[in-house]
Amino acid sequence: MREINELTNKVLGLAFEVHTELGAGLLESIYEACLFQELKEHGIIVERQKKLPIHYKEMILDDGYRIDLLVDNQLIIELKSVEQLLPVHAAQILTYMKLSKINYGLLLNFNVPSLRHGIKRFIV
């Protein structure tokens, strides 16, 4: 496993590359597909639309949630393409982190003129 700061910096660099190439205004799924491809091409272990089962009482719900990108089993990336990030978006990634027991997350909003205005980091 990579050191988390190195991994986060690499992911952000590739996210900036995707945003520079495509600009703002596309669907979230487009940015997700492109970032997924960039991560794979750079030798980073990544899973796309990773199922996150929900344990409720004595049941396991397989269709609970899907993590947009899970990087190296230690960093959750939740992508958005919205006018502005809202508290519900932060709550969403924090819930994913809690349920998966993963301590690091990035919330990336690609619908901004400069991606640096669309980045939120989370550590729990």
DSSP file (Angstrom, degrees, kcal/mol; ACC not computed):
  #  RESIDUE AA STRUCTURE BP1 BP2  ACC     N-H-->O    O-->H-N    N-H-->O    O-->H-N    TCO  KAPPA ALPHA  PHI   PSI    X-CA   Y-CA   Z-CA
    1    1 A M              0   0    0      0, 0.0     2,-0.1     0, 0.0     3,-0.1   0.000 360.0 360.0 360.0 140.4    0.0    0.0    0.0
    2    2 A R        -     0   0    0      1,-0.1     2,-0.2    70,-0.1     3,-0.0  -0.380 360.0 -91.2 -77.9 158.6    1.2    3.5   -0.8
    3    3 A E     >  -     0   0    0      1,-0.1     4,-2.5    -2,-0.1     5,-0.2  -0.536  40.2-125.5 -66.6 136.1    1.7    6.2    1.7
    4    4 A I  H  > S+     0   0    0      1,-0.2     4,-2.9    -2,-0.2     5,-0.2   0.830 105.5  50.8 -62.8 -37.4   -1.7    8.1    1.8
    5    5 A N  H  > S+     0   0    0      2,-0.2     4,-2.5     1,-0.2    -1,-0.2   0.918 112.5  47.1 -66.5 -42.0   -0.3   11.6    1.1
    6    6 A E  H  > S+     0   0    0      2,-0.2     4,-2.1     1,-0.2    -2,-0.2   0.923 114.7  47.3 -62.2 -44.3    1.6   10.4   -1.9
    7    7 A L  H  X S+     0   0    0     -4,-2.5     4,-2.6     2,-0.2    -2,-0.2   0.930 112.2  48.9 -63.9 -46.6   -1.5    8.5   -3.2
    8    8 A T  H  X S+     0   0    0     -4,-2.9     4,-2.7     1,-0.2     5,-0.2   0.911 111.2  50.1 -61.4 -43.4   -3.8   11.5   -2.6
    9    9 A N  H  X S+     0   0    0     -4,-2.5     4,-2.3     2,-0.2    -1,-0.2   0.896 111.2  48.8 -62.6 -40.3   -1.4   13.8   -4.4
   10   10 A K  H  X S+     0   0    0     -4,-2.1     4,-2.1     2,-0.2    -2,-0.2   0.933 112.1  48.4 -64.7 -45.8   -1.2   11.4   -7.4
   11   11 A V  H  X S+     0   0    0     -4,-2.6     4,-2.4     1,-0.2    -2,-0.2   0.927 112.6  48.3 -59.9 -46.3   -5.0   11.1   -7.5
   12   12 A L  H  X S+     0   0    0     -4,-2.7     4,-2.6     1,-0.2    -1,-0.2   0.890 108.6  53.9 -64.1 -39.0   -5.5   14.8   -7.4
   13   13 A G  H  X S+     0   0    0     -4,-2.3     4,-1.7     1,-0.2    -1,-0.2   0.912 111.8  44.7 -59.8 -42.3   -2.9   15.4  -10.1
   14   14 A L  H  X S+     0   0    0     -4,-2.1     4,-2.3     2,-0.2    -2,-0.2   0.854 110.6  54.1 -71.6 -34.4   -4.7   13.0  -12.4
   15   15 A A  H  X S+     0   0    0     -4,-2.4     4,-2.6     2,-0.2    -2,-0.2   0.909 108.1  50.4 -63.9 -41.6   -8.1   14.6  -11.5
   16   16 A F  H  X S+     0   0    0     -4,-2.6     4,-2.8     2,-0.2    -2,-0.2   0.896 108.9  52.6 -61.3 -40.1   -6.7   18.0  -12.5
   17   17 A E  H  X S+     0   0    0     -4,-1.7     4,-2.1     2,-0.2    -2,-0.2   0.922 110.3  46.9 -62.2 -44.6   -5.5   16.4  -15.8
   18   18 A V  H  X S+     0   0    0     -4,-2.3     4,-2.6     2,-0.2     5,-0.4   0.931 114.2  47.5 -62.0 -46.1   -9.0   15.1  -16.5
   19   19 A H  H  X S+     0   0    0     -4,-2.6     4,-2.9     1,-0.2    -2,-0.2   0.895 111.2  50.6 -65.1 -39.9  -10.6   18.4  -15.6
   20   20 A T  H  < S+     0   0    0     -4,-2.8    -1,-0.2     1,-0.2    -2,-0.2   0.901 114.6  44.6 -63.2 -40.7   -8.1   20.4  -17.7
   21   21 A E  H  < S+     0   0    0     -4,-2.1    -2,-0.2    -5,-0.2    -1,-0.2   0.902 128.1  24.8 -70.8 -42.2   -8.8   18.1  -20.7
   22   22 A L  H  < S-     0   0    0     -4,-2.6    -3,-0.2    -5,-0.2    -2,-0.2   0.761  90.7-154.5 -98.9 -27.8  -12.6   18.0  -20.4
   23   23 A G     <  -     0   0    0     -4,-2.9     3,-0.3    -5,-0.4     2,-0.1  -0.265  37.0 -48.9  76.8-173.0  -13.6   21.2  -18.6
   24   24 A A  S    S+     0   0    0      1,-0.2    87,-0.2    87,-0.1    57,-0.0  -0.469 102.2  58.0 -91.5 164.3  -16.7   21.6  -16.6
   25   25 A G  S    S+     0   0    0      1,-0.3    -1,-0.2    -2,-0.1     2,-0.1   0.430  70.5 115.5 103.3  -0.4  -20.3   20.8  -17.5
   26   26 A L  S    S-     0   0    0     -3,-0.3    -1,-0.3    84,-0.1     2,-0.1  -0.460  73.0 -81.4 -95.4 172.3  -20.3   17.0  -18.3
   27   27 A L    >>  -     0   0    0     -2,-0.1     4,-1.3     1,-0.1     3,-1.0  -0.389  35.9-118.8 -69.6 149.3  -22.0   14.2  -16.5
   28   28 A E  H 3> S+     0   0    0      1,-0.2     4,-2.5     2,-0.2     5,-0.2   0.869 112.4  62.0 -53.8 -40.3  -20.4   12.8  -13.4
   29   29 A S  H 3> S+     0   0    0      1,-0.2     4,-2.2     2,-0.2    -1,-0.2   0.804  99.5  54.7 -61.8 -30.4  -20.1    9.4  -15.0
   30   30 A I  H <> S+     0   0    0     -3,-1.0     4,-2.3     2,-0.2    -1,-0.2   0.940 110.3  44.5 -67.8 -47.7  -17.8   10.8  -17.7
   31   31 A Y  H  X S+     0   0    0     -4,-1.3     4,-2.8     1,-0.2     5,-0.3   0.899 113.1  52.6 -63.0 -39.8  -15.4   12.2  -15.2
   32   32 A E  H  X S+     0   0    0     -4,-2.5     4,-2.5     1,-0.2    -2,-0.2   0.934 110.2  47.0 -61.2 -47.0  -15.5    9.0  -13.3
   33   33 A A  H  X S+     0   0    0     -4,-2.2     4,-2.1     1,-0.2    -2,-0.2   0.905 115.0  46.3 -62.7 -42.5  -14.7    6.9  -16.3
   34   34 A C  H  X S+     0   0    0     -4,-2.3     4,-2.4     2,-0.2    -2,-0.2   0.915 113.9  46.4 -69.6 -43.0  -11.9    9.1  -17.4
   35   35 A L  H  X S+     0   0    0     -4,-2.8     4,-2.7     2,-0.2     5,-0.2   0.905 111.0  53.7 -66.1 -39.6  -10.3    9.3  -13.9
   36   36 A F  H  X S+     0   0    0     -4,-2.5     4,-2.3    -5,-0.3    -2,-0.2   0.935 110.6  46.9 -56.5 -47.5  -10.7    5.6  -13.5
   37   37 A Q  H  X S+     0   0    0     -4,-2.1     4,-2.6     1,-0.2    -2,-0.2   0.911 111.6  50.5 -63.2 -43.7   -8.8    5.0  -16.8
   38   38 A E  H  X S+     0   0    0     -4,-2.4     4,-1.3     2,-0.2    -1,-0.2   0.920 110.4  49.8 -60.6 -44.6   -6.1    7.5  -15.8
   39   39 A L  H  <>S+     0   0    0     -4,-2.7     5,-2.5     1,-0.2     3,-0.4   0.930 112.4  47.2 -61.1 -45.7   -5.5    5.8  -12.4
   40   40 A K  H ><5S+     0   0    0     -4,-2.3     3,-1.9     1,-0.2    -2,-0.2   0.923 109.3  53.7 -61.3 -44.8   -5.3    2.4  -14.1
   41   41 A E  H 3<5S+     0   0    0     -4,-2.6    -1,-0.2     1,-0.3    -2,-0.2   0.755 106.7  53.5 -63.8 -23.7   -2.9    3.7  -16.7
   42   42 A H  T 3<5S-     0   0    0     -4,-1.3    -1,-0.3    -3,-0.4    -2,-0.2   0.196 121.4-106.5 -97.0  15.5   -0.6    5.0  -14.0
   43   43 A G  T < 5S+     0   0    0     -3,-1.9     2,-0.5     1,-0.2    -3,-0.2   0.708  70.6 145.3  73.8  21.1   -0.5    1.6  -12.2
   44   44 A I      < -     0   0    0     -5,-2.5     2,-0.4    -6,-0.2    -1,-0.2  -0.791  53.6-120.8 -95.3 132.4   -2.8    2.6   -9.3
   45   45 A I        +     0   0    0     -2,-0.5    27,-3.2    26,-0.0     2,-0.3  -0.582  47.3 163.7 -71.7 122.5   -5.1   -0.1   -8.0
   46   46 A V  E     -A   71   0A   0     -2,-0.4     2,-0.4    25,-0.2    25,-0.2  -1.000  28.0-158.8-146.7 141.8   -8.6    1.2   -8.4
   47   47 A E  E     -A   70   0A   0     23,-2.2    23,-2.5    -2,-0.3     2,-0.4  -0.962  15.4-145.9-119.3 139.5  -12.1   -0.2   -8.3
   48   48 A R  E    S-A   69   0A   0     -2,-0.4    21,-0.2     1,-0.2    20,-0.2  -0.872  76.7  -0.3-109.1 137.9  -15.1    1.5   -9.9
   49   49 A Q  E    S-     0   0A   0     19,-2.5     2,-0.3    -2,-0.4    -1,-0.2   0.910  83.6-166.3  52.3  48.3  -18.6    1.4   -8.6
   50   50 A K  E     -A   67   0A   0     17,-1.6    17,-3.0    -3,-0.3    -1,-0.2  -0.497  18.9-121.6 -68.7 122.6  -17.5   -0.8   -5.7
   51   51 A K  E     -A   66   0A   0     -2,-0.3    15,-0.2    15,-0.2    12,-0.1  -0.436  22.9-164.7 -67.6 136.7  -20.5   -2.3   -3.9
   52   52 A L  E     -A   65   0A   0     13,-2.9    13,-1.5    10,-0.2    -1,-0.1  -0.886  14.4-146.4-123.8  96.9  -20.7   -1.5   -0.3
   53   53 A P  E     -     0   0A   0      0, 0.0     2,-0.5     0, 0.0     9,-0.2  -0.256   9.3-132.6 -64.7 151.1  -23.1   -3.8    1.4
   54   54 A I  E     -A   61   0A   0      7,-2.3     7,-3.3     2,-0.0     2,-0.7  -0.909   7.5-148.4-106.6 129.5  -25.2   -2.5    4.3
   55   55 A H  E     +A   60   0A   0     -2,-0.5     2,-0.5     5,-0.2     5,-0.2  -0.877  22.7 176.1 -97.4 112.4  -25.5   -4.6    7.5
   56   56 A Y  E >   -A   59   0A   0      3,-2.3     3,-3.0    -2,-0.7     2,-0.3  -0.959  59.5 -54.1-124.5 114.3  -28.9   -3.9    9.0
   57   57 A K  T 3  S-     0   0    0     -2,-0.5     0, 0.0     1,-0.3     0, 0.0  -0.410 123.0 -21.7  53.5-115.5  -29.8   -5.9   12.1
   58   58 A E  T 3  S+     0   0    0     -2,-0.3     2,-0.3    -3,-0.1    -1,-0.3   0.185 122.6  92.1-106.6  17.7  -29.2   -9.5   11.0
   59   59 A M  E <   -A   56   0A   0     -3,-3.0    -3,-2.3     2,-0.0     2,-0.5  -0.790  60.5-149.1-111.3 153.2  -29.5   -8.8    7.2
   60   60 A I  E     -A   55   0A   0     -2,-0.3     2,-0.8    -5,-0.2    -5,-0.2  -0.984  10.5-158.8-118.7 119.5  -26.9   -7.9    4.6
   61   61 A L  E >   -A   54   0A   0     -7,-3.3    -7,-2.3    -2,-0.5     3,-1.2  -0.855   4.6-170.1-100.3 104.6  -28.2   -5.7    1.9
   62   62 A D  E 3  S+     0   0A   0     -2,-0.8     3,-0.2     1,-0.3   -10,-0.2   0.787  82.9  56.8 -66.3 -28.2  -25.9   -6.1   -1.1
   63   63 A D  E 3  S+     0   0A   0      1,-0.2    -1,-0.3   -12,-0.1     3,-0.1   0.018  75.6 115.4 -94.0  30.0  -27.4   -3.3   -3.1
   64   64 A G  E <  S-     0   0A   0     -3,-1.2     2,-0.3     1,-0.2    -1,-0.2   0.994  79.5 -21.9 -63.1 -72.7  -26.8   -0.7   -0.3
   65   65 A Y  E     -A   52   0A   0    -13,-1.5   -13,-2.9    -3,-0.2     2,-0.4  -0.882  49.5-141.0-137.0 165.6  -24.3    1.7   -1.8
   66   66 A R  E     -A   51   0A   0     -2,-0.3     2,-0.4   -15,-0.2   -15,-0.2  -0.988  15.5-140.7-132.3 124.5  -21.7    2.0   -4.5
   67   67 A I  E     -A   50   0A   0    -17,-3.0   -17,-1.6    -2,-0.4   -18,-0.4  -0.697  13.5-140.4 -80.3 129.6  -18.4    3.8   -4.0
   68   68 A D  E    S-     0   0A   0     -2,-0.4   -19,-2.5     1,-0.3     2,-0.4   0.977  83.0  -2.4 -55.1 -60.6  -17.5    5.8   -7.2
   69   69 A L  E     -AB  48  77A   0      8,-1.9     8,-3.0   -21,-0.2     2,-0.6  -0.996  59.4-165.0-136.9 131.2  -13.8    4.9   -6.9
   70   70 A L  E     -AB  47  76A   0    -23,-2.5   -23,-2.2    -2,-0.4     2,-0.6  -0.967  18.3-157.4-114.0 115.5  -11.9    3.0   -4.3
   71   71 A V  E >>  -AB  46  75A   0      4,-3.1     3,-2.5    -2,-0.6     4,-1.4  -0.837  65.8 -25.5-104.2 121.2   -8.2    3.6   -4.7
   72   72 A D  T 34 S-     0   0    0    -27,-3.2    -1,-0.2    -2,-0.6   -26,-0.1   0.764 107.0 -78.2  52.9  30.3   -5.7    1.1   -3.3
   73   73 A N  T 34 S+     0   0    0     -3,-0.2    -1,-0.3     2,-0.2     3,-0.1   0.684 129.1  72.7  56.3  20.0   -8.2   -0.1   -0.7
   74   74 A Q  T <4 S+     0   0    0     -3,-2.5    30,-0.5     1,-0.3     2,-0.4   0.421  83.7  57.1-141.5  -0.9   -7.5    3.0    1.3
   75   75 A L  E  <  -B   71   0A   0     -4,-1.4    -4,-3.1    28,-0.1     2,-0.5  -0.964  59.7-155.3-141.8 120.8   -9.0    6.1   -0.4
   76   76 A I  E     -Bc  70 105A   0     28,-2.3    30,-2.9    -2,-0.4     2,-0.5  -0.804   9.1-163.5 -93.9 132.7  -12.6    6.7   -1.3
   77   77 A I  E     -Bc  69 106A   0     -8,-3.0    -8,-1.9    -2,-0.5     2,-0.6  -0.975   4.2-171.2-118.1 121.5  -13.3    9.1   -4.1
   78   78 A E  E     - c   0 107A   0     28,-2.8    30,-2.6    -2,-0.5     2,-0.3  -0.959  13.3-156.0-110.3 120.3  -16.8   10.5   -4.5
   79   79 A L  E     + c   0 108A   0     -2,-0.6     2,-0.3    28,-0.2    30,-0.2  -0.748  13.9 177.5-101.3 144.0  -17.3   12.4   -7.7
   80   80 A K  E     - c   0 109A   0     28,-2.9    30,-3.0    -2,-0.3    31,-0.3  -0.952  24.1-164.6-136.3 157.0  -19.9   15.1   -8.4
   81   81 A S        +     0   0    0     -2,-0.3     2,-0.3    28,-0.2   -53,-0.2  -0.631  47.9 132.1-138.3  77.4  -20.7   17.4  -11.2
   82   82 A V  S    S-     0   0    0     -2,-0.1    29,-0.2     1,-0.1     3,-0.1  -0.803  70.5-108.2-129.1 164.0  -23.0   19.9   -9.5
   83   83 A E  S    S-     0   0    0     -2,-0.3     2,-0.3     1,-0.3    -1,-0.1   0.898 101.8  -9.8 -61.0 -41.3  -23.4   23.7   -9.2
   84   84 A Q  S    S-     0   0    0     28,-0.0    -1,-0.3    -3,-0.0     2,-0.2  -0.983  76.1-103.0-155.6 150.5  -22.1   23.5   -5.6
   85   85 A L        -     0   0    0     -2,-0.3    24,-0.0    -3,-0.1    -5,-0.0  -0.531  39.6-159.8 -72.9 139.2  -21.2   20.9   -3.0
   86   86 A L    >>  -     0   0    0     -2,-0.2     3,-1.3     1,-0.1     4,-1.3  -0.745  33.2-103.2-115.8 163.5  -23.8   20.6   -0.3
   87   87 A P  H 3> S+     0   0    0      0, 0.0     4,-2.5     0, 0.0     5,-0.2   0.831 119.3  63.3 -55.3 -32.1  -23.7   19.2    3.2
   88   88 A V  H 3> S+     0   0    0      1,-0.2     4,-1.9     2,-0.2     5,-0.1   0.834  98.9  54.6 -63.4 -30.8  -25.5   16.1    2.0
   89   89 A H  H <> S+     0   0    0     -3,-1.3     4,-1.9     2,-0.2    -1,-0.2   0.900 109.3  46.4 -68.7 -40.5  -22.5   15.3   -0.3
   90   90 A A  H  X S+     0   0    0     -4,-1.3     4,-2.4     1,-0.2    -2,-0.2   0.911 111.3  52.5 -65.4 -42.2  -20.2   15.5    2.7
   91   91 A A  H  X S+     0   0    0     -4,-2.5     4,-2.1     1,-0.2    -2,-0.2   0.885 106.6  55.0 -60.3 -38.4  -22.6   13.3    4.7
   92   92 A Q  H  X S+     0   0    0     -4,-1.9     4,-2.2     2,-0.2    -1,-0.2   0.949 111.0  41.5 -61.7 -51.0  -22.6   10.8    1.8
   93   93 A I  H  X S+     0   0    0     -4,-1.9     4,-2.4     1,-0.2    -1,-0.2   0.882 113.2  54.0 -69.0 -35.6  -18.8   10.3    1.7
   94   94 A L  H  X S+     0   0    0     -4,-2.4     4,-2.3     2,-0.2    -1,-0.2   0.880 108.5  50.2 -64.4 -36.0  -18.5   10.2    5.5
   95   95 A T  H  X S+     0   0    0     -4,-2.1     4,-2.8     2,-0.2     5,-0.3   0.923 109.8  50.2 -65.7 -44.2  -21.2    7.5    5.6
   96   96 A Y  H  X S+     0   0    0     -4,-2.2     4,-2.1     1,-0.2     6,-0.3   0.911 111.8  48.8 -58.6 -42.2  -19.2    5.5    3.0
   97   97 A M  H  X>S+     0   0    0     -4,-2.4     5,-1.5     2,-0.2     4,-1.2   0.914 112.8  47.1 -65.5 -43.0  -16.1    5.9    5.0
   98   98 A K  H  <5S+     0   0    0     -4,-2.3     3,-0.3     1,-0.2    -2,-0.2   0.944 114.7  45.4 -63.5 -48.5  -17.7    4.8    8.2
   99   99 A L  H  <5S+     0   0    0     -4,-2.8    -1,-0.2     1,-0.2    -2,-0.2   0.837 119.7  40.4 -67.2 -33.2  -19.4    1.8    6.7
  100  100 A S  H  <5S-     0   0    0     -4,-2.1    -1,-0.2    -5,-0.3    -2,-0.2   0.572 103.0-128.7 -91.0 -10.1  -16.3    0.7    4.8
  101  101 A K  T  <5 +     0   0    0     -4,-1.2     2,-0.5    -3,-0.3    -3,-0.2   0.834  59.6 144.0  61.5  34.1  -13.9    1.5    7.7
  102  102 A I      < -     0   0    0     -5,-1.5    -1,-0.3    -6,-0.3    -2,-0.2  -0.917  39.8-157.4-105.0 129.1  -11.7    3.5    5.3
  103  103 A N        +     0   0    0     -2,-0.5    21,-2.0    -3,-0.1     2,-0.4   0.571  66.4  63.6 -86.8 -10.7  -10.2    6.6    6.9
  104  104 A Y  E     + D   0 123A   0    -30,-0.5   -28,-2.3    19,-0.2     2,-0.3  -0.938  55.2 165.8-125.2 137.8   -9.5    8.8    3.9
  105  105 A G  E     -cD  76 122A   0     17,-2.3    17,-2.6    -2,-0.4     2,-0.4  -0.996  20.7-155.4-147.8 152.5  -11.8   10.3    1.3
  106  106 A L  E     -cD  77 121A   0    -30,-2.9   -28,-2.8    -2,-0.3     2,-0.6  -0.998   5.4-161.1-126.5 130.0  -11.9   12.9   -1.5
  107  107 A L  E     -cD  78 120A   0     13,-2.8    13,-2.0    -2,-0.4     2,-0.5  -0.960  17.7-170.8-107.6 117.0  -15.0   14.6   -2.6
  108  108 A L  E     -cD  79 119A   0    -30,-2.6   -28,-2.9    -2,-0.6     2,-0.7  -0.941  13.6-165.8-118.3 121.8  -14.4   16.1   -6.1
  109  109 A N  E     -c   80   0A   0      9,-2.9   -28,-0.2    -2,-0.5     3,-0.1  -0.919   3.6-175.5-105.1 113.3  -16.8   18.4   -7.9
  110  110 A F        +     0   0    0    -30,-3.0     2,-1.1    -2,-0.7   -29,-0.2   0.531  65.4  87.0 -85.8  -6.4  -15.9   18.7  -11.5
  111  111 A N  S    S+     0   0    0    -31,-0.3    -1,-0.2   -29,-0.2   -87,-0.1  -0.337  70.8  97.5 -93.2  55.3  -18.5   21.3  -12.4
  112  112 A V  S    S-     0   0    0     -2,-1.1     3,-0.1    -3,-0.1     6,-0.1  -0.960  81.6-119.6-136.5 152.6  -16.2   24.3  -11.4
  113  113 A P  S    S+     0   0    0      0, 0.0     2,-0.4     0, 0.0    -1,-0.1   0.894 107.7  25.3 -60.8 -38.6  -14.0   26.6  -13.5
  114  114 A S  S >  S-     0   0    0      1,-0.1     3,-2.2    -3,-0.1     4,-0.2  -0.995  75.9-140.8-128.0 127.9  -10.9   25.4  -11.5
  115  115 A L  G >  S+     0   0    0     -2,-0.4     3,-2.7     1,-0.3    -6,-0.2   0.772  96.4  75.1 -59.4 -26.5  -10.9   22.0   -9.9
  116  116 A R  G >  S+     0   0    0      1,-0.3     3,-0.6     2,-0.2    -1,-0.3   0.758  94.1  53.9 -59.2 -21.6   -9.1   23.4   -6.9
  117  117 A H  G <  S+     0   0    0     -3,-2.2    -1,-0.3     1,-0.2    -2,-0.2   0.476 105.2  55.5 -87.2  -3.1  -12.4   24.9   -5.9
  118  118 A G  G <  S+     0   0    0     -3,-2.7    -9,-2.9    -4,-0.2     2,-0.5   0.089  83.6 103.5-116.4  22.8  -14.1   21.5   -6.1
  119  119 A I  E <   +D  108   0A   0     -3,-0.6     2,-0.4   -11,-0.2   -11,-0.2  -0.914  36.5 172.7-113.9 129.2  -11.9   19.5   -3.7
  120  120 A K  E     -D  107   0A   0    -13,-2.0   -13,-2.8    -2,-0.5     2,-0.3  -0.997  16.4-154.2-130.3 129.7  -12.8   18.5   -0.1
  121  121 A R  E     -D  106   0A   0     -2,-0.4     2,-0.4   -15,-0.2   -15,-0.2  -0.792   7.9-163.7-102.6 145.3  -10.6   16.1    1.9
  122  122 A F  E     +D  105   0A   0    -17,-2.6   -17,-2.3    -2,-0.3     2,-0.4  -0.993  11.7 175.9-132.0 135.8  -11.9   13.9    4.6
  123  123 A I  E      D  104   0A   0     -2,-0.4   -19,-0.2   -19,-0.2   -20,-0.1  -0.991 360.0 360.0-136.0 128.1  -10.0   12.0    7.4
  124  124 A V              0   0    0    -21,-2.0   -20,-0.1    -2,-0.4   -21,-0.1   0.373 360.0 360.0-121.1 360.0  -11.8   10.1   10.1
